[in-house]
Amino acid sequence: MKKTTFFVAAGVLVVLSLWLHREFARGTFDPVERRFAGWLGANTGTAAALPPLVVVLYDEESSALAGAERLALLDGALFARAAAKLGAAAAGVEGLSGNPSRMLEAAGRMLLFGGFDVSSPPDIGWTPCDGLFDRRWPELAGLVGPSSARFGRGFFTPPTGSAGPRRIPFVARNSDRPVPSFLALAWAAGQGMRPSGIKATPGRVEGRGRFVPLDSEGAVSFFAQDAARIMTMNEFLVAAEKFEREGGSSPFRGCVVVLCRATPDVARLASGGTALTPAELWAQSWQALRQGRFFVVPGWWYPLLVAFAALALCAGPARRGWGAACGAGAAAFLVYLLAALGAFATYGLLLPFVPSTATLVAGLFLGRFLAQGKESAAS
């Protein structure tokens, strides 16, 4: 291959690879990439076997049952008592300030955790976790509080992005201590771990032999899929009273239940609307976490790596005939699948399917096109 032809082919493949990866980030290939991420999760043993999640939305009607005008400690105690009655594995509450002692008493032995807005630190302070922090992680306002074996306090943030991989912060830092998110505390509680069982390091969060991959900013990506079960606190309290009165099998046994502040959108639950509250957006990450579909996306180097692999196919076997091109393509596809499985299992790294395979195929066809053009010119 002449130098001019080589550099033109390299430029075409690099531009194509970069464009395909941009479309991946924009969500163009979501249906395919979602299935590929599910296949990787199913074949790498990264699923965490977590229990189902139930989101309980707090609204004014629920508040009236407790004789309060806002989410207060008594509401948290009522919620914890109902969750314990129904046999939940763990319970979390978002935005409950003050000392949670009444909630802990009402919960009995059930694991509890709390979440707070990043700009509104808890009165008692954030609950730190073991490990090392990365200075690129976002820093939380406020102070770190005492570690508690019964109640962890993390930051609550819904995911960002409406198409393509969604992204949600999993850990942050406060001074020189790592701090888990509300989602990280839910992940730990779902495995029966105390907050002290979480270990955060640059690149991953570990606990009970499982890990969640982290990008350089302490966040993780996923594809939105099945939503969690959503109900109001009033419905949840009624279900607890009915179960206590009538017995039978609890529909919440073994679940993780989370009490979150409702927005005015809560009214659409009764009318079958589709608008999502911040709590529901947050809950979308749970199913991906359960099935081991959390991942990080490779940086700028990966599109270039794929482009140069396609260039090698273009300049080599693709120029020797269709038989050699097909054989090299099959081998390249197998190598890509093995690399994707290894990267996902070891580092939680998702090597995008469509951009990778499309660029490799383009390299084969480009090589055949150049070879046939040269043969036509020679004849």
C-alpha positions in Angstrom: 0.0 0.0 0.0 1.4 3.4 -1.0 2.1 6.0 1.7 -0.6 8.3 0.4 -3.2 5.6 0.2 -2.2 4.4 3.7 -2.6 7.8 5.3 -5.9 8.4 3.5 -7.2 5.1 4.7 -6.0 5.8 8.2 -7.7 9.2 8.2 -11.0 7.7 7.0 -11.0 5.0 9.6 -10.1 7.4 12.5 -12.8 9.8 11.5 -15.3 7.0 11.2 -14.4 5.5 14.6 -14.6 8.9 16.3 -18.0 9.6 14.7 -19.4 6.2 15.7 -18.3 6.6 19.3 -19.9 10.0 19.4 -23.1 8.5 18.2 -22.8 5.8 20.9 -22.6 8.6 23.5 -25.6 10.3 22.0 -27.7 7.1 22.3 -28.0 6.1 18.7 -27.1 2.5 19.3 -28.8 2.2 22.7 -31.0 -0.9 21.9 -28.0 -2.9 20.8 -25.5 -1.6 23.4 -28.1 -2.3 26.2 -28.3 -5.9 25.2 -24.6 -6.2 24.8 -24.0 -4.8 28.3 -26.6 -7.3 29.6 -24.7 -10.1 27.8 -21.4 -9.0 29.4 -23.0 -8.9 32.8 -24.5 -12.3 32.5 -21.2 -13.9 31.3 -18.7 -12.3 33.6 -20.3 -13.0 37.0 -20.5 -9.3 37.9 -24.2 -9.4 39.0 -24.5 -8.6 42.7 -27.7 -10.7 43.4 -29.3 -7.7 45.1 -32.9 -7.7 46.2 -35.6 -5.8 44.4 -36.0 -2.1 45.1 -39.3 -0.3 46.2 -39.4 3.5 46.1 -41.9 5.1 48.5 -42.6 8.7 47.7 -43.4 11.0 50.5 -46.2 13.5 49.9 -48.4 15.9 52.0 -51.1 13.2 52.3 -48.7 10.9 53.9 -47.4 13.7 56.1 -51.0 14.2 57.5 -51.0 10.7 58.9 -48.1 11.6 61.1 -49.6 15.0 62.1 -46.6 16.8 60.5 -46.3 19.3 57.6 -43.0 18.1 56.3 -40.8 15.0 56.4 -39.8 14.7 60.0 -38.2 12.2 62.3 -41.6 10.8 63.2 -42.2 10.0 59.6 -38.9 8.2 59.4 -39.8 6.1 62.4 -43.2 5.3 61.0 -41.6 4.3 57.7 -39.0 2.1 59.4 -41.5 0.4 61.6 -43.7 -0.4 58.6 -40.7 -1.7 56.6 -39.6 -3.9 59.5 -43.2 -5.3 59.8 -43.2 -6.1 56.1 -39.9 -8.0 56.3 -37.8 -5.7 54.2 -34.1 -6.4 54.1 -33.1 -2.8 54.4 -34.6 0.7 54.4 -33.3 4.1 53.3 -34.6 7.6 53.7 -33.7 10.6 51.7 -33.6 14.1 53.2 -34.3 13.2 56.8 -32.3 15.5 59.1 -31.6 15.1 62.8 -30.7 12.2 65.0 -32.2 9.0 63.5 -32.4 7.2 66.9 -36.2 6.9 66.8 -36.0 5.4 63.3 -33.3 3.0 64.5 -35.4 1.9 67.4 -38.5 1.4 65.2 -36.4 -0.6 62.6 -35.2 -3.3 65.1 -32.4 -5.3 63.4 -33.2 -4.0 59.9 -30.3 -2.2 58.2 -30.9 1.6 57.6 -29.2 4.3 55.6 -29.8 7.9 54.8 -29.3 10.3 51.8 -28.8 14.0 51.7 -28.6 16.6 48.9 -24.9 17.4 48.1 -25.5 21.0 49.0 -27.2 20.2 52.3 -24.9 18.1 54.5 -26.4 16.1 57.4 -26.4 17.6 60.9 -24.3 14.7 62.2 -21.9 14.7 59.3 -21.3 12.4 56.3 -20.4 8.8 57.0 -16.9 8.0 55.7 -15.9 4.7 54.2 -12.6 2.9 54.2 -10.0 3.2 51.5 -8.3 5.9 49.5 -9.9 8.8 47.6 -9.0 10.4 44.2 -8.6 14.1 44.2 -10.7 14.3 41.0 -13.7 13.1 42.9 -16.2 15.9 43.8 -15.8 17.4 47.2 -18.8 17.6 49.5 -19.6 20.6 51.7 -19.8 20.0 55.5 -17.9 17.7 57.6 -17.4 14.0 58.1 -19.2 12.6 61.2 -18.6 9.6 63.4 -18.8 6.2 61.7 -22.0 4.3 62.7 -22.6 0.6 62.4 -26.3 1.1 62.1 -26.9 4.2 60.0 -24.8 5.5 57.1 -25.3 9.0 55.7 -24.4 9.4 52.0 -25.2 12.0 49.3 -28.3 11.7 47.1 -27.9 12.6 43.4 -30.1 11.4 40.5 -28.3 10.3 37.3 -27.6 12.6 34.4 -28.3 12.0 30.7 -31.4 11.2 28.8 -29.9 9.2 25.9 -26.8 7.0 25.7 -25.1 5.8 28.9 -26.5 7.5 31.9 -24.1 8.5 34.6 -24.5 8.7 38.4 -21.9 9.6 41.1 -21.1 6.7 43.4 -18.5 8.2 45.7 -17.2 11.6 46.6 -14.7 13.0 49.2 -14.8 15.2 52.2 -11.4 16.6 53.0 -9.2 13.4 53.1 -12.0 10.8 53.5 -14.0 9.0 50.9 -17.8 9.3 51.3 -20.3 6.9 49.8 -23.4 8.0 47.9 -27.0 7.0 48.9 -26.8 4.5 46.0 -23.5 3.0 47.4 -25.1 2.7 50.9 -28.2 0.9 49.3 -25.8 -1.4 47.4 -24.1 -2.3 50.7 -27.3 -2.7 52.6 -28.7 -4.9 49.9 -25.8 -7.3 50.4 -26.3 -7.3 54.2 -23.3 -5.0 54.8 -22.9 -2.2 57.3 -21.6 1.1 55.9 -18.2 0.3 57.4 -18.0 -2.7 55.0 -17.6 -0.4 52.0 -14.0 0.2 50.7 -13.5 2.9 48.1 -10.3 3.3 46.0 -9.6 5.1 42.7 -11.2 2.9 40.0 -13.6 0.8 42.1 -15.7 0.4 45.3 -15.5 -3.0 46.9 -17.6 -5.0 49.4 -18.4 -8.6 50.1 -16.3 -9.8 47.2 -18.1 -7.6 44.7 -17.0 -4.4 43.1 -18.5 -1.4 41.3 -16.2 0.2 38.7 -15.6 4.0 38.9 -14.5 6.5 36.4 -11.9 9.2 37.2 -14.6 11.4 38.9 -16.1 8.6 41.1 -19.1 8.0 38.9 -20.5 5.0 37.1 -22.5 4.6 33.9 -25.4 2.4 32.9 -28.2 2.0 30.4 -31.7 2.8 31.8 -34.1 -0.1 31.7 -36.7 -1.6 34.1 -38.0 0.8 36.6 -38.4 0.0 40.3 -41.8 -0.3 41.9 -43.2 3.1 42.9 -45.8 3.9 45.5 -46.8 6.6 48.0 -46.1 6.5 51.7 -49.8 6.3 52.4 -50.1 3.1 50.3 -47.0 1.7 52.0 -48.4 2.3 55.5 -51.7 0.9 54.6 -50.0 -2.2 53.2 -48.1 -2.6 56.5 -51.3 -2.3 58.6 -53.1 -4.8 56.3 -50.3 -7.3 56.6 -50.2 -7.0 60.4 -53.9 -7.5 60.6 -54.4 -10.2 58.0 -51.0 -11.9 57.9 -50.2 -14.0 54.8 -47.2 -13.4 52.6 -45.6 -10.0 52.5 -45.0 -8.6 49.0 -42.0 -6.6 50.4 -40.1 -9.4 52.2 -36.4 -9.2 51.3 -36.8 -5.9 49.4 -34.8 -2.7 49.9 -37.4 0.0 50.5 -36.4 3.7 50.1 -38.4 6.7 51.2 -37.8 9.7 49.0 -39.3 13.2 48.8 -42.0 13.5 46.2 -42.4 16.3 43.8 -45.7 17.7 42.4 -45.3 14.9 39.8 -46.5 12.4 42.4 -50.0 13.2 41.4 -49.5 11.5 38.0 -49.0 8.1 39.7 -52.7 7.7 40.1 -53.5 8.9 36.6 -51.0 6.7 34.8 -48.7 9.6 33.6 -45.1 9.0 32.6 -43.2 12.0 34.1 -40.4 10.9 36.3 -39.4 12.3 39.7 -35.8 12.6 40.8 -36.3 9.6 43.0 -37.5 7.5 40.1 -34.6 8.6 38.0 -32.3 7.5 40.8 -34.1 4.2 41.1 -33.4 3.4 37.4 -29.8 2.7 38.3 -30.8 -0.1 40.8 -31.8 -2.7 38.2 -28.5 -2.1 36.3 -26.6 -2.5 39.6 -28.5 -5.7 40.4 -27.6 -7.3 37.1 -24.0 -6.2 37.0 -24.5 -3.7 34.2 -22.6 -0.8 35.7 -19.6 0.1 33.6 -17.1 2.9 32.7 -16.6 4.1 29.2 -13.0 4.0 27.8 -11.4 7.4 27.0 -10.1 9.0 23.8 -7.6 6.2 23.2 -10.1 3.5 22.5 -11.6 4.9 19.2 -8.0 5.4 17.9 -7.1 1.8 19.0 -10.1 0.4 17.1 -9.3 2.6 14.0 -5.7 1.3 13.9 -6.9 -2.3 14.3 -9.2 -1.7 11.3 -6.3 -0.2 9.4 -4.3 -3.3 10.0 -7.1 -5.4 8.5 -7.3 -3.0 5.6 -3.6 -3.1 4.8 -3.2 -6.8 5.4 -5.6 -9.7 4.9 -8.3 -7.6 3.2 -6.0 -7.1 0.3 -5.5 -10.8 -0.4 -9.0 -11.7 -1.3 -12.5 -12.1 0.2 -11.7 -15.5 1.8 -8.8 -14.0 3.7 -10.8 -10.9 4.6 -13.7 -13.0 6.0 -11.3 -15.2 8.0 -9.5 -12.2 9.4 -12.8 -10.5 10.2 -14.1 -13.6 12.1 -10.8 -13.7 14.1 -10.9 -10.0 14.8 -14.5 -10.3 16.1 -13.5 -13.2 18.4 -10.6 -11.3 19.7 -12.8 -8.3 20.3 -15.4 -10.4 22.3 -12.7 -11.9 24.5 -11.2 -8.5 25.1 -14.6 -7.0 25.9 -15.4 -9.8 28.4 -12.0 -9.5 30.1 -12.2 -5.7 30.3 -15.7 -5.8 31.7 -15.0 -8.5 34.3 -11.7 -7.0 35.5 -12.2 -3.3 35.2 -15.9 -2.8 34.5 -14.9 -1.3 31.2 -17.5 -1.4 28.4 -15.9 -1.6 24.9 -18.9 -0.3 22.8 -20.2 -3.0 20.4 -21.5 -1.1 17.4 -18.6 1.4 17.0 -16.0 -1.3 17.4 -17.5 -3.9 15.1 -18.6 -1.4 12.5 -15.1 0.2 12.3 -13.5 -3.3 11.9 -15.9 -4.2 9.1 -15.3 -0.9 7.4 -11.6 -1.6 7.5 -12.1 -4.9 5.7 -14.4 -3.4 3.0 -12.0 -0.5 2.5 -9.1 -2.9 2.0 -11.0 -4.9 -0.5 -12.1 -1.7 -2.3 -8.5 -0.4 -2.6 -7.3 -3.8 -3.7 -9.9 -4.2 -6.4 -9.2 -0.6 -7.6 -5.5 -1.5 -7.9 -6.3 -4.7 -9.8 -8.5 -2.8 -12.2 -5.9 -0.2 -12.8 -3.2 -2.8 -13.5 -5.5 -4.6 -16.1 
